[in-house]
Amino acid sequence: MRAIYNLCICLVFFSTTTLGQYYPDHKWERKSAKSLKMNQALLDSAVSIASQNENSVNRDLRIAIIEAFSREPNFEILGETKRRGGPAGLIIKDGYIVAEWGDINRVDMTFSVAKSYLSTVAGLAIDRNLIHSIDDKVYEYVWDGTFDGDHNKKISWDHLLTQSSDWSGQQFGLYDWADRPPREGSIDDWKARELNEPGTHYKYNDVRVNVLAYSLLQVWRKSLPQVLKEEIMDPIGASTTWRWLGYHNSYVNVDGLQVQSVSGGGHFGGGIFINTLDHARFGLLFIRNGKWKEQQLISSDWVKSVQNSSEANPDYGYLWWNNSQETWEGVSKKVYYAAGFGGNYIIIDEKNDIVVVTRWIDNSKIDDVMRLVQKSIK
């Protein structure tokens, strides 16, 4: 009787976990729009816009980076780059692939989408109690001089994650003031600028994001790509083709080993190189509130927290963007997303159980795509 009872329990468990919500194994199942109660014509229109409106950045991304950032003082590419492919993408509904375009297996740079992966590594550190509170001052964990000074000592993990720290200094030969400097003034003006109180002023700045990555390396005491692979990417069934790279001069001593401190984007080269399918798996993990099959890989509390607007920028949370201010007109205010240079997006629409991944789309067209996708749901 006990064996029969256990078998029944197993069958019930199997049905609720596999039939309740679909998670892809190695082969990702595809379903028609009709079977998922979506309007095929509207979905086709969304795909047409995404596939036919390519971003204008040069396909040689080394040239594209130089064209975008060469006005920055002493700008230099310090990490790897890679020629990109053409537009590619996936639309995932209820966990199933309902639409795709382009080469979804091609590994490409993803620029600042990497920031949302970095945010996840921070969330894992909170979950594991390696960081006790998001409001803790970072200098309490990183005491090597990175956060010396009256200003930098005020910086918390929350400030770094919301890009409101106004951290001041130099790391790996890169100065905070030289990253996206104002159009007005000179180098002397930028160096001598008045610092903003941490938490009060939002400034998109890759040097400071790299300081966050370095600080998390000090907390984890092992490479962040290893953390991401073991804690997230392997459990969700990602391929073995993705890479997370830093700079040629960003190797640091961690307990006697030389470990590369990775970058949170491709501004100076490096960052996450990944295919579209792996992005979609990562997005599906978030739409499922951090759970993959029977495993809670990252806490649902963290998944919720990344969507919240920060005090310094209502459009921005913990290295994720949101649509709370309806920047994308006609698109749900509940949508949140990872975004990177050149038209790279992972978009999460939890209400409609939809993940949209686009590569190399004209940024002015992404809201058109999302409006059509949301309208396609019957």
N, C-alpha and C positions, 0 to 999 in steps of 0.2 A: 504493500500500500504506500509506503514512504517513497519508493521509486516512482510510482505512478503520480503521486502528489508533486514530487520534484519536477517530473516531466511536464506536468500541467503548468506549474509556475514558470518553467523555462519557456514554454510555448506562449504564455501570456506576455512574458517579458520580451520575447522575440517580436511578437506582433506589435507591441506598443512602441518599440524602439525603431523597428525597420519599416513598419507600415504607417506609423504616426507621422514621421518626418523622414524624408529621403536624404541619405548622405552618399555621395559617390565613392565607389572603390576605385581601383585602378582605371577601369573603364567608366566614363561618365555617361549616364543614360540621357538620351535626347527624347523630347516629347513635342508633339505638335501644339501650335497655339490653340487650336480648337479644343484639344483634350484638357488644356489648362484654363479654359474659358477666357481666352484672349482673342482680340480682333486681329486677324492675320494681316489685313491691309494696313492697319496703323502700325503694327510691328514691323512690317516690311518697309514702311516709310521711314521709321526710325533707323533701321539698319542702312537704308539707302543714304540718309544724311550722314551717318557716322562713317560710312565706307567711302563716300565720294567727296568729302570735305577734309582733305588732308592738311595738317598743320604745315605752316610755311617754313619751319626751322629746317636748316640744311640737313640732308640725310647723313652727311659726315658730321657726327655730333661734336667732334673736336672743333671743327670750324664753327658750328652753331654756338657752342659755349663761348668761344672767343668773340664772336659777333655780339653776343648778348652781354658779356661782362667785361670786355676789354677796357672800358673806361675806369674800372676800379684800379686804384693805385697799385703798381707792381703786380698786376694780375698774372697768375701762373696756373696752368693745369698741373696738379700734383698727383692725380690718380688715373686709373685706366679709363679709356673711352671705347666706344664701339659704334660702327656704322649702324644706323637703325633701319628697320623695315618700313613697310607701308602701314596704312590703317588696319587695325585688327581689333576684334572685340568679342564679347560674349554677353548674352542676356540670360540670366538664371532666374527661373520662376519656380517656387516651391522646391528648390534644390535641383531641378532638372534644366538642362540646356534647352532653351526654346529658340534661340537665334545665335548665329555666329557669323563672323566675316574675317577675311584675311588669314594670315598664318598665326594661329593661336598657340603653336608650339615654339615659335621663334623667341629666343632669349634676347631681350633688349634692355638698355638702360631705362630706369624708371624715375630718375631724379627725385623730387621731393615726396613722391609716394613712399619713399623709404622712411620718411619721418613718422608715418603712421605705424610702420613696423617697429621703429625705435620706441615709440610710445608703448607698444605692446610689451617690449622687453622691460620697460619701466613698470608697467602694470604687474608683470610677473614678479618683479622684485618686491612690490607692495604685497602681493598675494603671499609670497614666501617669507614675509617679514624681514627681508634683507634691508628694506627701508621701512621704518616704523610708522612714519606719517608723511603724507604728501607735503605737509607744511613744515617739515623739518628743514633746518638750514643745511645746505649741501656741504659747507665747510666742516660740519661735524663728521662727515663720512670721507671727505677728500681733503686731507690736511697737508698736501705737498706744496702748497703755495698757490694753487690754481684759484683759490677763493680768498686770498689774502686781501687786506685793505678794508676800510670801514664800509665801503659800498658793497663790494662783492660778498662780504660776510653776511649781508642781509638776505642773500638770494636763497630761496627755497626750491625744492623740486617742482612745486607748482609753478613757480616763475619760469623755470627753464622749459617746462612742458607747454606753457602757454605763450612762449616767446615774448615775455614781458619782463625779463630779468635785467636787461640793460647791462649785462656782464661786460666788464671792461678789461681788456688784456690782449695777450698774444698766445696763440697755440699753433704748433707745427708751422711756424713762420707766418701765420695769418693773423692780422689784427682786426678786432671787431669793427673799428671805425672805417675800415677800408671796404667792408662788405656792403654793397648797395649804398654808397654815400649820397648825401643830398646833391641836387643839381647845382645849388648855389654854394659859395664859399670855396675855401682852399684846403689843402691837406692840414695846414696848421690850424685852421678853424675846426676841422673834423676831430683832430687829436685833442683839442682843448674844449670840446663841447661840454655843456652842463649835463651831468648824468641824471636820469630820471629815477625816482624812487621805484625799486622793484615792485612789480605788480600793477603799476599805474599806466604804463605806456607800452603798446604793442609795436614790435619792430621785427619784421621778417629778416632773419640773419643766420646764415649757415654756419658761421664761425661759432656762434653761441650754441647752436644745435649740436655741433661737434663737441663742444665742451660737455654737453649733456651725455653724449655717447661715451666720452672719455670717463666721466664720472660714474656712469653705470658699469663700465669695465672695472673700475676700482671696487665697486660694490660686489659684482658677480665673481671677480677674480678669475675669469676665463673669458675667452673671446665671445663677443655678442653674437656672431654668426653661429657659433656652437650652441649658445643658449637658444637662439631662435630655432635652429634645426631640431634640437632634442625636445624642446618644450612645445613647439607649435608645428613646424613644417613636416616633420616625419609623422606625427600623429594624424594630421589631416590628409596624408597621402600625397604630399607635393612631390614633384619630380626631384631628381638629383642634379638638375642643370642650373639651378639658381645659385647666385654668388652675392656676397655682401663684402665690399672692398673699401679700404681706406686709401691712404696716400703712401707714396714711396718713403716719406719721412715720418709716418705716424706710428712706427713701432715703439712700444714702451715695455719696460721690464715689469712683468707680473710674476712675483714669486720666483724669480730667477729665469723665467722664460720670456723670450721676445714675442710679444703679441701685438697684432695690428689693431690700433684703435680705428674703428670704422667711421665713415661719414654718414650724415643724415640726408644726403642728396648728392647730385652730380654737379653741383655748382663749380667745384674745382676738380671734377672727375671723380671716379669711384662711385660708391653708393650700391644700391641693389640692382643686379642684372637678373631678369626673371622673365618667364613666359606668361602669356595671358591666362592660361589654365590655372597656374599656381596662384596668380592674383585672385582669381575667382574663388578658389578654395579658401583663401584667407578671408575674402569678403563673406563667404558663406558661414565661416566660423563666427563672425561678428553678428550676422543676422540671426544666428542661433544662440545669441547671448553667451558666447564663449564655450559652448558645448559642442563636442563632436562625438556622435554616437552616444556611448555611455560615459564618456570622459568629459569632465569640466576642466578644460585646458587653461582657461583664464576666467577669473571670477565675473559673474554677471554684473557685479557692482562696478568693476572697472569698465566693462563695455558700456554701461550707462553713463559713467562719469566722462568718458571721452566725447560724448555727444553734447555735453553741457557747454553753454557759452561761457567764456572767461570774462572777467571784469574789464580787462583791457581791450577786448575785441569780441563783440557779440557773435561774430561770424566764425569764431575760432575757439576750439576746446583744447584738449591735450594732443596737439599735433594732428588733429583732424579738423576739417572744415564742416560747417553746418549751414543749412538754408533757413535758419530761424528768422532772418531779416528779409526773406524772400528775394535774395539776390537773383535766384533763378525764378523769374516771374511765372506763375502758373504751375509751379512744382511744389509738392508738399513741403511745408515748413519742417517736417520731421525728418527729412532726408539728411544724411550726413555722408561725408566722403573724404577720401584721400586724393590729393591732386599733385601733379608734377609737371615741370617744364615740358613743353612740346605737346601738350594735350594728352597726358596720361591720367586716368581716373579709375578709382574703385568706388562705386556709389552704392550706398546701403539704403534701401527703402524697406524698413522693417514692417510697416503696416501692410504692404502688398506682397511681402515675402519675395522681394526682387533684389538681385545684385546685378549691376551693370558695370562691365569693365571695358574701357575704351583705351586704345593706344593711338597716339599721333593724330588726334582729331583737332580741327580748328576750334579753339576754345570758345569762339562766339557761337558755336553750334550745339554745345553740350546741353544747354537748357531746352533747345528744340527737341533733341533726342529724348530727354527725360519726360517732357510733356507728352510726347507721342506714346512712349512706353506706358506711362500712367493712364492715359486715355484708352489704351488698348485693353485694359482690364475691364471685363464686362461686369 
